[in-house]
Amino acid sequence: MPRRTREGDTLVYSTVAAPVRASSAAAKPAASGAVKIWLEKKGRNGTPVSIIRGLPDDREALAALATRLKRACGCGGSAKDGEIIIQGDHRERIAALLEGDGHRVKLAGG
């Protein structure tokens, strides 16, 4: 099956379809049982985002929690692939809200 790539827009041919893999980090809960809140800037033009990982992988509950966190922080974000992304560095505010819900929280990365 021919496939175009962005580098030089050359054709790449493959006889075997590549298997689709789920992200192993998103599928597994945190090893310590704690919810981890990461600060990332890399790959986002220097704009910081707070990423919450280690929550149960229930799509509806994740989307509802993301909506609640976005309203509390007054910013945008999304919930996908088992993690919540909140625009900006709001780690302390998110940690306080999650601890109020009974989660163990660790600040990581940043």
Protein Blocks (a to p, Z undefined) as FASTA:
>chain_A
ZZddfehpiacddfbdcdddddfklmpccfklpacddddfehplopacdddehiacbfkl
mmmmmmmmmmmnopacddeehiacdedjfklmmmmmmmmnopacddeeZZ
